[in-house]
Protein backbone atom coordinates (compact mmCIF):
# COMPACT_ATOMS: atom_id res chain seq x y z
CA UNK A 1 0.00 0.00 0.00
CA UNK A 2 1.34 3.42 -0.97
CA UNK A 3 1.28 5.94 1.84
CA UNK A 4 -1.39 8.58 1.47
CA UNK A 5 -0.33 12.10 2.44
CA UNK A 6 -2.72 14.40 4.25
CA UNK A 7 -2.60 16.81 1.32
CA UNK A 8 -4.44 14.14 -0.72
CA UNK A 9 -7.06 13.81 2.03
CA UNK A 10 -7.41 17.55 2.50
CA UNK A 11 -8.02 17.98 -1.26
CA UNK A 12 -11.06 15.68 -1.01
CA UNK A 13 -12.83 18.11 1.31
CA UNK A 14 -14.28 21.14 -0.43
CA UNK A 15 -14.38 24.58 1.15
CA UNK A 16 -18.14 24.05 1.59
CA UNK A 17 -17.49 20.82 3.53
CA UNK A 18 -14.98 22.58 5.75
CA UNK A 19 -17.33 25.47 6.43
CA UNK A 20 -20.18 23.08 7.33
CA UNK A 21 -18.04 21.22 9.89
CA UNK A 22 -16.03 24.05 11.47
CA UNK A 23 -18.36 24.00 14.47
CA UNK A 24 -16.93 20.55 15.34
CA UNK A 25 -13.50 20.34 13.68
CA UNK A 26 -11.44 21.73 10.81
CA UNK A 27 -11.34 19.34 7.85
CA UNK A 28 -8.24 21.09 6.53
CA UNK A 29 -6.26 20.69 9.77
CA UNK A 30 -4.33 17.44 10.01
CA UNK A 31 -4.53 17.27 13.81
CA UNK A 32 -8.30 17.82 13.86
CA UNK A 33 -8.87 15.21 11.15
CA UNK A 34 -6.56 12.75 12.92
CA UNK A 35 -8.40 13.23 16.21
CA UNK A 36 -11.80 12.67 14.57
CA UNK A 37 -10.75 10.26 11.82
CA UNK A 38 -12.86 7.29 12.95
CA UNK A 39 -15.99 9.43 13.29
CA UNK A 40 -15.34 11.06 9.92
CA UNK A 41 -14.84 7.63 8.33
CA UNK A 42 -18.10 6.33 9.80
CA UNK A 43 -19.97 9.33 8.43
CA UNK A 44 -18.29 9.03 5.02
CA UNK A 45 -19.14 5.31 4.84
CA UNK A 46 -22.77 5.93 5.81
CA UNK A 47 -23.13 8.76 3.27
CA UNK A 48 -23.85 11.36 5.98
CA UNK A 49 -20.75 13.29 4.97
CA UNK A 50 -20.50 15.40 2.98
CA UNK A 51 -24.01 16.63 3.62
CA UNK A 52 -24.99 17.26 0.00
CA UNK A 53 -23.56 14.29 -1.91
CA UNK A 54 -21.80 11.13 -0.66
CA UNK A 55 -18.24 10.53 -1.74
CA UNK A 56 -17.45 7.96 -4.41
CA UNK A 57 -16.24 4.64 -2.99
CA UNK A 58 -12.64 5.30 -4.12
CA UNK A 59 -12.49 8.50 -2.03
CA UNK A 60 -13.80 6.70 1.05
CA UNK A 61 -11.24 3.95 0.43
CA UNK A 62 -8.46 6.57 0.19
CA UNK A 63 -9.51 8.02 3.55
CA UNK A 64 -9.63 4.52 5.06
CA UNK A 65 -6.13 3.80 3.67
CA UNK A 66 -4.86 7.04 5.21
CA UNK A 67 -6.12 5.91 8.63
CA UNK A 68 -4.64 2.42 8.13
CA UNK A 69 -1.27 4.02 7.29
CA UNK A 70 -1.27 5.84 10.64
CA UNK A 71 -2.66 9.20 9.44
CA UNK A 72 0.61 10.53 8.01
CA UNK A 73 1.07 14.24 7.44
N, C-alpha and C positions, 0 to 999 in steps of 0.2 A: 504494500500500500504506500503510495506517495503521500508525503506529509502535506497537509493542507494548511496554508498560512491564513492568519486571521484576515488579511486584506481580501482574500477570496470570499470569506464569510461575510465580512462587512459589505462587500459589493453586492451581495444578494439582498440586503435590506435597503429599500428605497428611503428617501428622505421622509416620505409620507409615513412609512412604517415606524421610523425612528420617532417622528413627532407624536404618533399615536401612543407609543409606549414609554415616552419620557417620564410619565408619572410614576412608573415602576422601575425602569432601568433604561440605560442608554445603549441602543443596539449598535452603535458605532464605537463603543468603548470596550476594549478587550476584557478588562477586569469585570465589568458589569455582565458581559455576555458569558464569561467563564462562570461567574457566581450563579447565574441563572440558566446555565446551559441545559440542564435536564428538563426544567420547566418549559423552556423555549422549544426544545425538541418535542416534548409531549404535545404542545400546542401546534407545532408545525405538522406533526404526524396526524393529528386529529382534524386538521384543516381550519382550526380556529385562528391561526396566524398565517399570514397577514389577514387582517379583518375583511378585506375586499375580494381576495382571490387566493385560494390555496397555492402553495408552491408546487411546481412539477416534482415528481418523485426523485429525479436526479439531484435537485437542489437540497431536498430533505436528506438524501443519502450523503451528500457532500458535508452537510452540517453534522450528521451522525459520525462520519469519518473523522471530522475535526475533533469531536469529543473523544473518539476512540484513540486518536493520536496524542491525547493529553492536552488538548486546547492550546496548541503552540501559537506564539505571537507571529 
